[in-house]
Amino acid sequence: MDPVIGWFQPEQEGPARVLWSRIAEARCVSMTDNNSNNKAPEFIPIDSNCHDDRSNPIHHPPRKKTDNRAITYNLNHDHANLIGKHGGCPWRELRSKYDRGVIGLHQEIEDFHKYISPTPEEREVRNVVVMKMKKLIKELWPAAKLQVFGSFRTGLYLPTSDIDLVVIGKWNVHNQERLPLRTLEQAIYQHNLAEPGSVKVLDKASVPIVKFTDRLSEIRVDVSFNMSNGVKSAELIKKFKLRYPVLYSLVLVLKQFLLQRDLNEVFTGGISSYSLILMTISFLQLHPRQSALTPGANLGILLIEFLELYGKKFNYMKTAIRVSEGGSYISKEEVQKNMKDGYRPSLLCIEDPLNITNDIGRSSHGALYVKQAFEYAYIVLTQAVNPSNSFLYDPNKVSILGRIIRVTDSVIEYRRWVKQEFPVSKNPELMLNGSGSSDGENEEEPDTSPDSSAPGSDSDSSSSRGDSGINGISTTNNTPWLNNPYYHRAGRGGTSTNNKHRRFVDNGTQGKGIGRLRNYYRASSRDW
């Protein structure tokens, strides 16, 4: 079993599974350790007392370290560390009893939606990160504007999703050498906004960006320049959300499904969130049952049908996806007619609804791996909701949705930490417009045409930066913790653990810096 895609289901556990796993591990050792002194056993003893050692994965070596808290890689062997504390299905606490079959799956998806949706504290901390970046950009380039796009603007984000920002100014986006990527990198370091070593400049990418992880909230941030289509795409998705009420729930489940398998980004071998959303929109546009698009539609049936379509039936070799003009499937030959410079459509070909010459899935080289994951999930869910298996698959004992998605202990603890350390502000300046847009939808964007008088290179912006820092988000705000120096200096002190959270350990002990921050909240509560 691929440790990225799946794990053993409860009904698969038992002596036979343990024995065959040991046989597979012994076979793998004999094939991979030819040059070592370790010899595979000549026979596998059938010992009913033998236990399954999940702490010593032999044939699945550990993956490269990642900052993805939601990852469930090698869950079979690392069960205790990943979901041993909370069980991986926290949404089931919202309901005492589930029905069998697709009705129970529908109920679980509804509860998962309620559980995984952002809390006020999670929105608050993201708003603060955006406001700090807006102030930084204002200091660097007074004529430029910072806008939010992506999942934070559309509201389709998970607790660990990143924040996508774009700086709109008078730079020539086609001349990458003039984009002030290094200036922004230096400013982030100088203002101590990022975790040490987290700032990365991807200047050779098709869309040059600056990536970093916020030092206080541990939220990942991607900053690009003059990519105005990102904002327009977000507004388009918000319109589709209103048209298809079931889109929100389906996308949250599918994003979690890909996120925990590290298939949610192109550079990790998956597909982008935008590609996934457009695939879901296309699925709904072309659905033969119009009743499936109503608010009361069965989400369990829709999820299984989506997995069946893109896991088993869709022809990735010849077919492209179009969501404009009501949605349709078109041949890749037709798409290629609109491509420039003889560009050939990619394996997962999705026509950009805002620019027909652009293929959204052009860099999704791991699309077939995503297809394999979808097919696996379709098989697992189909068996779980089959009426003939209703006595074998009891949804009140074993989660149906939990057969394909799990929420790790790390994510649960991180959400609790955010709720405790970032109380909701009463400052209206922090209440962003809609689902995370700090710029009004009708706000006029600055002229993006190249201009020599605008800040165009790294050297142009040094005079406007100054040494003042950004400890205060606004001089008129009513939120004392934003201007509190502890908020910007309370870092890694007090916790020696190497846990991903870094600011708390399993017993809930906070680091010294965050403890001071919490005390500051309490002392300043009269000002809220």
N, C-alpha and C positions, 0 to 999 in steps of 0.2 A: 504493500500500500504506500502510495506517495505521501510522505510526511507533510508536504505542503498542503495538499488538497483535502485529505480526509483523516479519519481516525476510526477505531473500532467502535461499533455500536454495542449497546448493552447485551442484546441477544446473541452477539458474536463472541462474547466472553465465555471462558470455560477451559477445561483441560485440553480439548482438541486444539483450540486456538493457541494456547501456550506452547503445545508441542510443535505445531507447524511453524510458529514463530522461531522457536529454537532451531528447527531444521533449516529455516531460511537464513538465520544468522550464521549457522555453521557453514552453510554453503557459500555465503558471502565471504567469510573469513578465508576459506580455502581458495577462493578466486582472487582475492585482493592481497593476501599476505604471502605470495609466493617467495618473496625475497627475505622473509623474516623467519625467525625460529619458532614462531607460533604455528602449531599444526592443528588442523581441524580434527575433532574427535572422529575416530573410526566408526563410531555408532552413537546414536542418540538414545540414552536410556529412557524408557517410559516409566517415569516416576510420578505417581499421582500427587506426591507431596511437594513436587517442585513448584516454585513460585515464579511469577513473571517479574523479573527485575527491571522495572521501568526507569531506574536511575542510571542504568548503564547501557545506553543505546549503542549497539555494535555496528549495525549496517546502515545507520543514519547518523553520520557525524554532525556535530553542531554547526549551525549556520553562522555566517559572518555576523558580528554584532550589529544590531540595528536599533534605532531609536523608536521603533514602532511598538508601543505598549500593547497593542491589540493582537499581536502576532500569536498564532497558535501552532507554530511549526513544531512538528514531532510531539503532538499532544499525547500520543500513545505512551511515550516513554517519559515525558516531562509533565505528567498530569498534575502532580502535587504542587509544582512550582507555578503552573499557569492558572489552574482553576481549582486548586485543592482547598482553598479557604472559603470561597463563596459559591462554588459549584458551576459557575459559567452561565447560569440562566437566571439572573436577578429579576427579569421582567415577570417571572411567574409568581412573584410575591404580590402582584397587583390583583390576582384573581384566585379564588379558593378552589374552583372546579372548572375543568375544561371538557368540552364535548369531544367525541371521537371523530376521526376522519378529517375532511377538509374544513369542517366547521371549527374544530379545535385548532387547526392550523391558522385559520382566519383570526380566531380569538387571540392566539399567541402573537401574531403579527401586530394586531391592534395594541396589545400590551407592550410589545417591544417598541413600537412607535412612541408610546407615552413615556416609556422609561428612558429611551436613548435621546429623545428630543432635548435640546439645550435648556438648562435651567437659567433662571435670572442671573445667578452668580457667574455662570459660564459665559453668558452674553456680556455681562459687565466687564469681566477681565479682558475679553477680546476688544471691547470698546476702548478700554484703557490703552491697550497695545496700539490700536489704530491712532488714538489721539497723541500718543508719544511720537509716533512716526510722522504724523501731520505736523507737529511742532518742529521736529528735526528737519523735515523737508522745507518748511517755511524759513528756517534759519539758513539753510544751504542755498535755496533758490526761491527768493520771495515771489517771483512771478509764476512759479510752478504750482500745480495742484496735485494732491494725493487722493486717489479714488479707490474704493473697495470693489472688487469683483469676485467671481468664483462662488464657492459654496457659502461663504459668509454673507454675501449680498443676497443670494437666493434663499437662504435659510436651510439649504439641504446639506448641513454639515454635521459631522459626528463630534463627540467630545474631544477627540484627539486630532481633528482635521486642522490643516494649516490655514493661514490667512493669506489671501492673494491681494496684493496691492499693486497699483500702477501709478507712476509719476507722469503726469501730463505736462509737458513743457515744450520749448522750442528747440528740440534736438532732431537731428536727421536720423530716424530709426534705421535707415538703410546703411548708414555709415557707423558701424558698430564701434569704431575707434573713438568716435566723438561722444559716445554715451558715457556719462560720468559714473561708471560702475565702481571704479576704484575710490572715487571721492566718497561715495556712499559707504563703501566698506570701511574706510578710515574713520568716517564720522560715527558709525555704529560702534567701533572700537573705542573711540575717544569718549563717547558719552556712556560707555559701559552698559549698553543695552542688551548685548548678546552673551550667551554662555561662552566661556573660553573655548576657542577652537571650532565654534559652530558656524562662523561666517564663511560662506563659499561664494565665489564669483564664477558663474558659468558664462564666460564671455564668448565661448565657441559654440554655444547651443543655437538652435534655430531661433529661439526667443531668448536673448541674453537676460539673465536675472541675477539678483543677489539674494542668497538664501541665508537665513540665520535662525537661531532659536532664542526667543526672548528669555532673558536671564531670570526673571522673577516668576513668570507663569509657565515657562517651558513650552510655550506655544511656538510652533514653527511658522516663519513668515517668508513669503516669496515676494520680491519687489522687482517689477519690470518697468520699462520706460516706453511711453507713447503707444502702448498697445490698447488703443481705444476700443477695439473689437471685443476685448474681454468684458468691458462694462456693458456693451450692447448685447453680448451673448447672455449675460446674467439677466438683463431685463427681458430678453426673449423667453428664458426659462421660467421666469416669474409669471409670464402670461400663460405658458403651458400649464403651470401649477394651478392656475385658476380654471383653466379649461378642463383639466383631468384631475378630479379630486383624489383619485387613488395614486397619483404619481408620487406624492410625498412619501407615503408608507412603503411603496415598492422600492423607491430609490434608497431609502434608509437601510432596508434589509439587504439590498444588493451591494451597497457600498460597504457595509459591515462584512458581508461575505467575502468581498475581494480584499478589504483592508487586512483582515486577520490572516490572509494568505500571501500578503505582500504582492498582490496583483493589482493594486489600485493606482500604480504609477507606471509610466512608460519605461523609465530607466531601471525599474526592478523587474521588468519582464511582463508587465501587465498592460492595462489600458487606462486612459485618463478618466477622471470623473465626468468630464464633459462628454466623452465618447459613450460612457455608460448611460448617462441621462438621455442622450439622443437616441440610443438603442431602445431605451424604455419608452420614450415618446413615440418612436416609430412603431413599436409593438402595440401601443394603445391606439394609435391612429388607424392601423390596419386590422384591428381586432374585428372578427366577424360579428360579435355580439355587442350591440350598442349598449345593452344593459350592463355590460362589464365596465363601463366608464362612469357609472353613476356612483354617488357617495356610498351607497349601501352594497356595492358589489363585493363578492367573496374574494378577499385578498389572497387566501390560500390557493384557490384555483388559478388566479392570475399569476401568482409566483411560479407555480408548477408549469403553467403554459409558457411563461417567459423562458424558464430554464429548458423546456423542451424545444422551443424555437431556436434559441442560440446555442444549445448544447447538442442537438441532434439533427435538426431539419435545415437550418439556414445554410445556404451554399456560399461559403466565404470566398471560393475561388472565382466565381463569375458574377456575383450579385453585389451591388452597392446600395446603401441606404440613403434615402432622401426624405427629409421631414418638412421641407417647404412645400407650399401649394397643396396642403392636405396630406402629404406623405405618400410615398410609393417606393417600390423596389425597382431599380434600374440596372441595366447591364453596365459592367465596368468599361466596356468599349464606348458607351455613350458618355460616361463621366470623363474619359480620357480626352474627348474632343474639346472639353473646356479647360483642360490642364495646359499650363505653359511649359515651353522648353522641352516638349516630349516627355513630360513626367508620366510615369505609369502608376495607376491606382495601387494602393497597398492591399495587403491581405484583408484587413478590416477596413473597408472603404466606406466612409461616411461623408457625404457632401456637406460642406459648410453652408448652413442656411443663410449666412450673411455674405458669403463670398464663394461662388460656385467654382472658382478656380482652385480652391483650397480643399484638401482632403484631411479631415479631422483625425483620421486613424492612420496617417502616413507613417508615424513612428512606432506604431503598436506591433512590434515584431513578435511579441509573445501572445498574439491573439489566439492561436491554437491552444496554448496552455490555459487560457481563460475559458475557451470552449470546452476543454477537458474537465475543468472544475465545474462548469455549468452542467455538463452531462452527469457527472458524479452526483451532484445535488439533486438532479431530476430523478435519478434512479432511487436514491435514498428516500426522498419525500414521497415518491409514488408508492413505494412499498409500505411506508408508514401510514398512509391515508387509505390504503386499499381496504374496502369493506370486508373482504375475506380474511384480512389479518387483524380485524378489530379486537379480537381477544388476545392477540400476541402483543399488539402495540397499544398499551394503555397510556393515554396522554397525561393522566393524573399521576403516573409513576415516573414516566420518562418523557421529557419534552420532545414534541415533534419538531419544532423549529430549532431546538438545540441540537438536533442531529447534523445540522449544517453550519450553524453559527454559534459562537460562544463569546461571552464578554469576560475577558481575563481579570484576575484579581488586581493586576496592576492598573487597569483602567478604572475599576471600581474605587480603589483607594485614591487614585488621582482625582476623581470627581468629588469624593468626600473632602479631600484636602482643599480643592478650589472653593467648595461651598463654605468651608470653615474660614479660610484666609482672605476671601474676597467678597465681603458683604455687599449687598446691592446699594448703589448710591441713590440719593434723592436729587442729584444734580441733573437738570434737564439737558445740559450740554452733552452728557454721556449717553442719552437715549438716542441711539442712531435711528435714522429714518428707515422704517420697515424692518426688514430682516438683515440688518447689518450694514446698510448703506449710510455712510456719514455724509454723503453728498446727495443733495436732492436729485430726483430723477430728471427734473427739468433744468438743472443747473447748467449754465453755459460752459462748455469746455474751452480751454484756452487754445489759441492757434498753435497747431503742431508743425507748421511749416518751418524749415530750417532758416535760422536767422543768426547772423554773426553777432548781433548785439545781445543775444540770449546766452545763458550759461550753457556752453556746449562742450566743454572738456574738463578734465580733472583740475587743471590749473585755474580755470575761470572762477571756481566757486570758493577758493580758499579765503578770499577776503570777506565773503559774506557769512562765513561760519562762525568766527569768533571763538571765545573760550568760555562762554557763559554757561554751557551745559543745558540740559532740559529737565532739571529736577521738578519744575512746575509745568503742568500741562497748560494751564490758563491762569492768568493773574486775577481773573474775576470769578473763578469757580468756587463753589461752596463745598468742595470735597477735600477735607484737610489731608487725607492720606495720600492724595496725588502729589502734594507739595512736600510731604514728609520725606526727609532724606533717608529714613530707614527703608522706605519703599523702594528706593533706587540703589541702596547700598547693602541691604540685608541679603546676603548671598548664600554661600554654601557653608557658613560657619556652623559649628556645633554638631554636625552629623558626619561621622566617619564611614558610614555604610556606602557601598557601591550600588545600592538599589537605584533603579531608574528614577524613582521619585526624588531622591537625594535630599529632600527637605523633611522627610519623615521616614520612620522605620515601622516595622509591623506593629509595634505597641503604641503607635501614634505620637511618639516623641518628636517635637519640632526642633529644628535648628535654632540656635541662639538668635540669629538675625530675624527669622520669621516670628519667633516668640516676642521679640521687641515690637515687631509690626503689629501682632495681635494685641499686645498691651496698649499700643498707641490707638488702635481702633476703639478699645474700651474707654480709654481716657478721653477720646474725642467724640464719644457718642452723642454728647449734647449738641454738637455742631451739625449733626446729620439732618 
